[in-house]
Amino acid sequence: MTERTQREAAGTRPATPGGLTAAEVAERVARGEINDVPVRSSRSLAEIVRSNVFTRFNAIIGVLFLIILVVGPIQDGLFGFVIIANTGIGIFQEWRAKKTLDGLAVIGEAKPTVRRDGVATRVSTSAIVLGDLIELGPGDKVVVDGEVTEADSLEVDESLLTGEADPVVKRPGDPVMSGSFVVAGGGAFTATKVGREAYAAQLAEEASRFTLVHSELRSGISQILKYVTWMMVPTAIGLIVSQLVLEDNDWREAVRRMVGGIVPMVPEGLVLLTSVAFAIGVVRLGRKQCLVQELPAIEGLARVDVVCLDKTGTLTEGGMDVAELRMLDGVAEPYVRQVLGAVSSADPRPNPTLAAVAAAFPAPDDGWHVTDALPFSSARKYSGAAFTEPGGERSTWLLGAPDVLLPSGDRALGEVDGLNAQGLRVLLLARAGKELGDPAVGASAAPAALVVLEQRLRPDAADTLRYFAEQDVHAKVISGDNAVSVGAVAGKLGLPGAERTVDARGLPAERARMAAELDRGTVFGRVTPQQKREMVGALQSGGHNVAMTGDGVNDVLALKDADIGVAMGSGSEATRAVAQIVLLDNSFSALPSVVAEGRRVIGNITRVATLFLTKTVYSVLLALLVIIWHAPYPFLPRHLTLLSTLTIGVPAFFLALAPNKERAQPHFVRRVMRYSLPAGVIAGVATFVTYILARHHYRGAGALEAETSAATLTLFLVAMWVLALVARPYTWWRIGLVLAMGAGFLVVLVTPWLQEFFALRLVGTRGPWTAVAVAAAASVLLELVWRRVRGMDDDAPPREHEAPGPR
């Protein structure tokens, strides 16, 4: 059964020029024939709760918490309440981010134009019903499947669905698929499949969903957690056997110490803090009207070392003004003005350039009848129209790039080059000697006049380019305009290397050679949409992380292939659909904020991951040493809850949200483990040495409590030194944070009821001073390891094609 037969069977009919009536729309809504795909920008509340509560480590901690509730006392179950509080914070922060993201998504949502009762109306995508007549213009995305009803030189790009790069000409009766977009011309189509039946409905829903995965940071943390699980299971089994079988302890005491050994192995707060840091980043950027459609994009832009900028809409504002009209070959100016007015009014959906021409040259009053039209295409670089003039004469005119329409060496090109060097944009009006449908129509052009346009520079562009230069992010301007003109604009904005202009028509097709040319050049003109995509791929093949900005339909393919796509809110619907970040207020100056958020998240999570993984390493090592030594585990759960809270939990929360401008570095897992592994070993060995010395020193009743207190003091001091190292470089609040944590532990030691609550009692002077001495020696080793690791980071050569980042 054909698609048309299916539609007729469903009770629909081909759309009339006026579209459906209000009664027909209501009838279809009642039948459920609506575009009901839930386009979500974030996870539901139930999904947020489920992902934060039902985790592997929460399950482990929950079981251990229940065990402690059975054997008591309650202070050994404090870790359970900490997990509940942390999970609650995670849920709240992600819900807060969801509300921000959903609100921004509504603002940035594209609204297709639907014809109903003969009136064109903009409606939300979800309001489309089966049989609706939907209008199309350049840059519009096809939101549901349908059949073309009207076509005016309509060209549709289906590359996002089929992989075919060449636009497809559509005529009445041809099918169109959701997910494709219009590159030239206009028309209308009838919706034949809506909702989940549409071809790209599931893809669109998945692509617009708020996600916490697919980033190096989160993948690295998942890898770390996998390794931790492998280490934790056999160690925990050995500890259980040791405490319950080998030691002649009261079984309740053995269970408490076994739980005390297992709980600190779990880096549960690491995942939580990563989610919270990302979520808060979304909220912060949301306040600046920056819609993050995929959460890891915050991280991705921080890793970018090359940003490709489209001139129009990014460095310059969308609007332009006609500055001058220069006549060629003795054509009369009044006649040319009439021609320009007629050509600009022949396109019902003019782009910004044609709109500027139309504003300067109004359409002739009468006598000019359009017989054919050729809409502007980024690939052609010109538009055209054929007329019957007032006297009955037939003429065909082209308006576009002079260096495309004129043969090389034409004397007019010298004049054009001079104007381009001033940063002006120049169009050529030429009379064609062939029909618009002839592929060689551009080669037949006879020049008539030059239209000089002045571009409006974005006031924030210069500061943004300066920021990227300071951060060693190389900006490449990739434009369809003349390279000299684009270079002049970039030069006015202070872009380093703006004088290195390249005409993209001379770029080699071979990827490696193209990558070399791209590294050398800064400004590239006369770039076709397919070339933009190839240039992004060439840069990526050279080891670069590439961001692409743009607002036009000619940027879609490159935006999709770039590591990070950034679209302007006023850009075409297609660009907003494929970009990971949308600047809703069209402010290019928001990009530094996104980079800063990404660097804050990556740099700070690397810091706190070091704290969490150091704890995991020393916990596993202590458990192994206890098993080998046949000794009681030195800590109760309450001891390690106190230590974790003061040396990791509270400071990690503040450190994860602090400003951080360090450039994001690759190899997250290797960078974290390079310090946390030796630091954890040093902390574990130092603590166990103090514990063994205390066991030889203390005898009689209460000896185990005194031994535990001495070991706790050593572990706290060593962990505090790790915190002090991770908190560098110091600021007043970081120093205050470290001192506050130390003061908190001191309060516990000098307050009688807290001593009893946490079972801490420093006996005599020899034991405590031995603990301090061992901790001091361990801290010296930690300092040496830290300096060695930092030296390795400083001496490491940058990646290929990458400039060294600031430290």
N, C-alpha and C positions, 0 to 999 in steps of 0.2 A: 504494500500500500504506500503510495507516494505521500510526501509531507502535505501536499495540497489536499489530497483525499482525506488524510487524517484530520485536517483542520475542518473540512466540510462535515466529516462524521461527528466532530465534536460540537457542531452547531454554530461554527463561525463562518464568516464570509469574507471575501477579499475586501480590504478597507476601501471606503470611499474617500475622495479627496478631503472631505471634511472630518474624517475619522469617526469614531464611535459616538453615539449619543449618551447623555447622562444615564438614561434608562438602561441602555445596553451595558454600560459599565457596572451599574448596580446589579444587573442580572448576573454578570460574570463573577462579581465579588460574592454574591450569594451562592453560586455554584462552586466557589473555591478556586476559580481559574485566575489566580493572582500570582504575582512574582514573590512568593513567600520564603525565599531563601534568606535565612537569618544572617545578614551581613554584620558580623561582630568584630569589634576592634579589640576585644579583651575576653578573658575567660569569665564564666559565670561565677557567682558567689559560691555555689556548691563546689565547683571545680577548684576555686581558690582554697576553700576550707579543706577539701579532700587532699590536695597536693601538699598542703602545709602540715596536716595532721597525720595522714597515713603514709609515713615514710619508714624505711627500713630501720633507721636508727631510733626513731620515736618508738617503734615496736620493741626494740631491745631495751631502751630506757624504761618503757612502760612496764615490761615484765619485771625488771629489776626493782622498780619502784613498788610494785605489788608485793614482791618478796620482802622488801624492807618494812612495808606496812604490817606484814605478818610477824616478823621477828623483832621489829622495833629496835631502838626508840625512834621517834618521829624525826629527830634532828639528823639522823642518817638518811632520811628520805628527802632532804632539801633539794637534791638534784632534780627530783620529779617536779617540784613546784617551779624551779628555774626553767625547765623545758616547757611547762605549760605557759609561763609568762612569755618566753621567747616565741613560741608558736603563735600566741595571741598577737604579739607585735607584728610578726610576719603577715598574718591574715589582715590586720588592720591596714598596714602599709600598702599591701597589694590591692586591697579594696579601694583605698584612697587613690592609688594610681589608676585603677580601672575607671573610677568616676571621672577623673581628669581626662583620660584617654577617650572615653565614650563621648564626653562633652565636645572634645575637639573633633572627633570623627564626624559628629553631626554637622559642625560648622564647615568641615572640609568635604562633606559628601557631595558628589556630583549629582545633578538633577537633570535627567534627560528631558527634552522637549517633546511633549505628546500632543497630538492634534485631536481635540474632542469638540463636538458640536461646531466644527469649523473654526475653532479658536486654538492657537498654539499656546500651550500652558506647560510650565516647568513643574514636574512632579518628582517625588522621591522614587528611587528605583523600585522600592517595595510596593508602590502604588500602581505599577503597570499591570494591566490585565491582558488576557489572551485576546488577540484581535486588535489591540491598540495600534494606531498609526504613529510611529516614532520618527521624528525628523533627525537628520544627520548633517553635520558640517565638519570641516577640517578639525582634527583633534578630538572629535567625539568618539567615545568608546561604544561599541555595540553591546548593550547590556543584556539582551535576551536573543534567542535565535529567531530568525524571521525570514521574510521574503521581500525583496526589493519591490516597491510600488512605484516610486519616482526616482529618477537618476539624472543628475545634471553633471556630466563628466565625473561621476563618482568613482573614486579609487580607494580600495580598502586594503590595509596591511593585515595579513593573517599569520605573520611570522611567529607571533607568540603562541599560536596553536599548531601550525603546520611546519614551522621552521623555514618556510619559503620566504626569501627576503624581498622579492619583487612584489610591488603592489598589484592587486587584482582589480581590473575594471569591472564594475558591476552595472548590469542593466536590469530594467524591470523584469521580474520573474526569477531573477537569480537569488540563490539563498545567501544569507549572511549569518555568521556564527558569533555567539557571545564570546567576548574576549578579544575580538579583532577591533581595529580602529580605523577611522577615516584619515587618509593622508592628503586628499585633494578632492575638490568638488563637493557636491551636496546631494541631498535626496531625502527619501523617506522609505521606511519598511514597515511591514505588518508583522506583529509579534505572533509567531506560530508555536513557540515553546517557551513557557515561562516557569519560574520556580526551579525546582530540582531537576526538571526534565531538560533544562537548557544545557547546552554542550559544556560550557565552562563554569557552571554553577558551583560545583564542588571545588574546583580549582580556585575560584574567586573567594569562596568562603574560607578556604584554608589559607590563602595568601593574605587575607585581611585580619587574620586572627592574631591576637596578642600572644607572644610566645616567649618562653624562658630558655629555649634550647638553641642548638646550632651556633655556638660561639666557642672560640678557643678557651675562654675563661671557664665557662660552665663545663665544657668537655674535659678540661684539665682537672677540675674539681671532681667530676665523676670518676675520672681515672684514679685520682688520689684515693677516693672513697673505696674504690674497688680493691686497691692494694691494702688499705686499712682493714677491710673485711677479711681478706686472706690472712693477714697477720693476727687479727683479733680472735678468730675462731679457735685455732689450735692453742693459742696462748691462754685464752679463757678456760678451755677444757683442762689444760695442765694446772692452772691456778685453782680451779674447783677441786680437782683431785688432791692437790697439795694441801689445801686448807681443810678439806673434809676428812681425808683419809690419813695422810702422813702426819699431820699435826694433832696432838692430843688436846684439842681445844674444846671448849663448850661449843656445841653445834651452832648455836645462835651467833656466837662471836665469830666462828669460822665463816658463816654465811655473810655476816656483815663485812668482814675483811675481803672475802671473795668478791662481793659486789663493789667494794671500794677499789679493787684492782681493775674491774671491767669497765666501770662507768667512765673514767677519764680517757679510755682508749677511743671513745666515740667523739669525733669532731663535729657534733651535731650542729653547733652554731655556725659553722662555716657556710653551709648551704643557706641557712636562714639569712645571714648577713649579706650574702651575695644577692639574694632576692630583694632584701630591703634596700640595698644600695641602688640596684637597678630601678626599683619602684620609686624611690625618692627622686632619682634622676628624671624619670618620666614626669613627675609632678613639677619639678623645677623648670624643665623645658616647656611644659604645658603652659606655665605662667608667661612664657615668652612667645606664645602662639606657635610652638613648634610641635607638630604631630609626629610622634615616633610610631610608625605603623608596625615595625618589628623591633622588639625590645633590644636584641643584641646589636642593633644599628648604633646605639650609643657607644658600645665598645668598638664596633667596627670603624667608625669614623676617627676614633682616637688612634687607631693603628695605621691610618692612611698616611702615605708619604707623597702621593701625587693626587692633586685635585684638578680635574678637567672642568673648565668653566665655559659655558656657552655665553657669548657676548650679550646677545639680545635677551633682556629679561633678567640677566644676572649682573653683569657689569653696567649695563644700561637699563633704563626703565623702558617699559613696553612701548610707550608713545614716542613719536618723532614729529618733527616739524619741517615743512618744506622751506628751505633757506633761499633757494635760487632756482631759476629756470634758464638754462643756456641753450640757445637755438643752434642747430647744425644745418649746413647745406642750404641756407637761405630759406627755410620753411617759415611761413608767417606765424608769429607768436599767437595771435588771437585764435587761429585755426588749431594750433597745437594745444592750447588751453581747452578748447572744446573736445578735442580727441582725448586728452587726459581725463576730463570729466566723464566722458562716455565710457572709457575703459575701466575706470575705478568703480563706476556705478553698475557695470555689467556683472560683477561678482556679488551675489547676495550675502556672502559671508567673508568680507575682506579681512586679510591679516593686518597687523598693525601698520605695516609699510603702506599697503594700499589704502588703509583708512586715513593715513596722513595725506596722501595724494588727493583722496576724495574731499578732505576738509579744505584743502587749498584750491582745488579746481572743481566747483560744483558741476553736476550733470547738466548737459544742455537742456533747454526747455522742451524742445520738440524736434522732430525730424530725424533723429538718430534711432534706428531700430536694430537691436542686437539679433544677428542671425546665427551666431555660434560663439561659444566661449570656451576658453582653456584656463582652468584655475591654476593658481600658483602651485608649484611643486618644488620641494627642496632638491630633488634630483635634477630637475630641468633648470632651475634658477630663473625662470621667467613665467609670466602669465600672458594671456592674449584674448582678443575678442575680435569678431568680424561684424561689420555693420553695413546697413544700407543708409547712406548719408542723405541729408535733406534734398539734394538734387537728384537722388536716385543712383548715385555712384556707389559701387561696392568697394569696401576697403577692409583690410585685415591688419591689426596692430599688435605689436608685442611690447611688453614692459618688463624689464628685468636687468640682469647683470651685464654691464657693458663688455667685460672681458669674456663673456660667454657668447654674446650675440655678435660681437665684432671680430673680424679676423685679426690675428696678431700683426702688429705693424701699422694698423689703422691710426691716422693722425689724432683721432679723437681720444685714443687710449692714453696719449701723453697728457692731455688735459685732465683725464680721469685720475691718473696716477697722482697728479699734483693735488687734486681735491682729497683723494684718499689719504695722502700723507698728512693732511690737516685733521684727520679723524672724522671726515664727513662721509656720508654714505651717498653713493651715486647710482641712479637708475638710468637706463637708456630707453627712450621711446623710439621704436623703429617700425617702419612699415614693411610688412611681410609680402613677399612675392608669391607665396604659395598658401594653400588652404591650411587651417589650423590642424587638421588631422594628418597632414603630411609629416613624416618623421624629420624631414629636412627643412621644416618651416623656419627654424632658427637660423639656418645658414643663408637664408634668402633675405635677411633683414637689411633695410636701407635706413641708416640713422636719421632721426629727425630732431631730437632734442635730448639734453641731459637734465634730469631732475635731481637737484642736490638737496639732501635731507640732513638735518642736524639731529644728532642723537642726544638724549638726555642721560647724563651720567648719574648713576646711583650715588647719593651723598655718602653712603656707608661703605661703598666698595673699596675705596683707598685704604681705609683703616683695616678692613678685613684682609685685603691682600698683604698689608704690612704684617698683620698677625701671623699669617701663614709663613711668610718669609722668616720671621723671628723663630718660628717653631720648626724650621727645616722641612716644611711641607712645600713641595715644588708645584707651582700653579702653571697649568698649560691652558691657554685659551684656544678652544676649538670651535670654529664658527663657519657658517656657510657663506659669510660675507667675504669681501676682498681682503686679503691678508694684510696689505699695507694699511688699509683703513682700520682694521681691527687692531693692528700693532700701534697705530697712533692713539687709539682710545686707551689701550692698555698702558701706553707710555704716560698719558695724562694722569692715570691713576697710580703711577709709580711702581708698576709691576717690574721686578728685576728681569732683565733679558728681553724686554718688550721689543727691542730692535731686531731680535732674531726671528724674523718672520719667514714662514714657509708656505708656498702654494701647494695645497694637498694634492692637486692634480699631478704633481711630479713625484709624489711619494712612491717608493717601491712597494710592490704587492707582497713580496716575500717577508714573512713576519719578523725574522731576526734583523733584516736590514731596516725594516720600518721602525723597529724598537730603537735601533741605534740613532735614526733620524729624529725620533721623538725625544730622545734624551738630549740631543744637541739643541733642538729648537724650543721655542717658548710659545709663539703665536702661530696658529695654523688657520689659513683661510681657504675658502672654496671647498669645504669638506662636505661630502655627501652623507646622508644618514647611515648608509651601509659602511662608509669609511669611518665614521665615528665609532661604530661598533668594533671595527677591525683595529682601530687605534687603541681602544680600551684593552682589547685582547693582547695586542703587541706589548703594551706597557706591563700587563700582568705577567706575560711570558718572561719579561726582564726582571722579575722579582719584586715588582711594585704592588702595593696595596692601593687601589685606585678608587677615588670617589668621583662621581659625575654629577654635575648640576645642570639643570635645564628646565625649560617651561614649554617648549614647542613639541609638536608631534614628531618632528625630525630628531628629537633626542630620545625617543622611547627605547629604541633598540640598545643604545649605549647605556641608558639608565638601568635597563634590565640586566645587562652583562657586567656592569661595574660591581666592585665589592660593596659599595654603598651608593645608592641612587638618591639624590636630593632634588625634589621638585618644588617649584614655586606654587603657592596656593592659587594664584590667578592663571596658572598654566592650563594646558589642555587636560581633559579628563583622563586621557590615556597615560600621560606622564605621571599624574597623581596616583594612578592605579598601580603602576609598577615600581614606584619609588618607595624606599624604606623610610624616608624622612620627608615630610611636607612642611614647608615654611608658609604657614597660613596667612601671615601678614606680608608675604613677599619680601621679607627683610633678609637680605644676604648677610647682614651683620649678626644673625642668630647662629651662624655656623661656628664661630669661635666658642660659643656657649656649649654647643653640642660636643665639640672636641674636648673642651674642659671637663664636661661631665664624664665623658668616656675615660679620660685620663684619671679623673678622680676615682672612678669605679675600679679600673684595672690596677692602678698603683696602690690604692688602699686595700683592696682585697688581697693583693700579693703580700702586703704587710700583715694583715690579720691571719692569713693562711699560714704564715710562718709561726705565729703564736699557737694556733690550733694544732699544727702538725708537730711542733716541738713537744707539746703535751702528749700527743699520741705516741711519739717515739719513746719518751721517757717512761710512760705508763707501761708500754709493752716490755721495755727493757727491765723495769723494776719487777714486773711479774715473772719474767724468765729468771732473773737473779734469785728471787724468792724461791722459785721451784727448785733451782739447782742447789741452793744453800739449805733447803729444808727448814726455812724460817717462817714465822708468821708474817703475813703481809703487813707492812708497817703502818698502813693508813686505814682509817674508817671512811665511809663515804662522806661524812660531814667535813673531814679534813680537806679532801680534794675538792669538795664543793666550794669551801671557803677560798682555797688557793685559786681554783679556776675562775671564780667570780672576780677576785681582786687582780689577778695577773693576766686574765684573758677576756672574760665575759664583758665586764664594764668598759675597760679600756678599748677593746676591739670595736665596740659599738660606736664610740666616739671617733676612733681612728678611721673606721670605714666610711664615715660621712664627712671627714675633714677635706678641705681644699687640697688638691695635689696636681701640680702642673708637669710632673715628669712625663717624658714621652713614653708611650706604651712600648714595651719590649716583647719580643716573641718568646716562645718556649716557657710558658707559665710553670708547668710542673717541674722542669729542671731547675728553674730559678728559685722556686720555693724550697725544694728538697735539698738544694745545695747548701743551705744554711740550717734548715730545721732538723735535718738528719744528724749532723755532728753536734748541734746544740742540744738535741734531745738525748744523745748518748752521754754528753758531758753532764747534763743535769741528772740523768738517771744514775750514772756511776757515782757522782758526788753525793747524792742523797743516800745511796746504798752504803757507801763508805762510812758516812756519819752514823747510819743505822747500826752497822756492825760494830763500830767503835763504842756506840752507846750500849749495845748489848753486853759488851765486855766490861763496861764501867758500872752500869746499874745492876743491882741484885735485889731480890726480895719482892715484897708486895708493891704493886704499882710500878714495877720496872718497865713493863710494856708501854704504859702510858708515857713515862719519861722518855723512853726510846723513840716512841712515835713523835713526841713533841720536838725532840732534837732533829729528827729527820725532816719534820714539817718545816722547821726554821730554815734548814739548809735549802730545801726545795723552794721555799718562798723567796729567799734571797737570790738564788740562781734564776728563778723565773722572772723576778723583778729586773734582773740585769738584762735578760732577753728582751723584756718589754722596753727597757730604757734604750736598747740598741735599735729596736724596731721603730721607736718613736722619733728617731733622728730624721732630718735635722730639727733641732729643738726650737720651739716657739714658747712663749710664756704659758700658753694653755697646755701644751704637751708636758712641760716641766711640772706644771700644777697637777696634771692628771697622774703622773708617776708618783709624785709626792703624796697625793691624796690616797692612792692605793696603799702606799707604805704606811701612812697614818692609820688607815683602816685596820691593818693587821696589828699595829701597835696597840690600838684600842682594845682589840680582842685579848691581847696578851696581858694587859694591865687591869682589865675589868673582871672581877671575880665571877659574876654570873655567866659572862661570856666564856671565861675559861672552862667553867663547868659544862656549859652548853656544847662547846666544841671539843671537850676533852683534851685541852691543851694545858700542860703544866711543866714549865721549865724548872728543873730541879738542880740546885747547886749552881756552880759557876763553870766547872770543867766541861760538862756536857754542852751547854749553850755556846761557850767560847770555841769549843772544838767545831761545833756546827758552823759558826761564823767563819772560822779559819778555812774550813773545807770549801765553803761557799765562795770565799774570796779567791782561793786558788782556781776554782772552777770559772769564776768570772773573768780572770785573766786569760784563761784559755778561750773563753767565749769571745773576748775582745780580739784576740789574735785571729781566730777563725773568721770573725766578722770582717776584719780588715782584709784578710786574704780573699774572701768571697767578693767584697766590693772591688778589690783590685782586679780580680778576674773579669768582673763586669765592665770596668773601665778600659781594660786592655783588649777586650774582645773586639775583633774587627767587625765593622758594620756589614749587614747583609749586602749582597750584590746590588749595586745601583742605589744604595741607601746612604744618605748622609748621616754622620753620627748624631744622635739625639742629645739634647741638653740633659744634664743630670742635676 
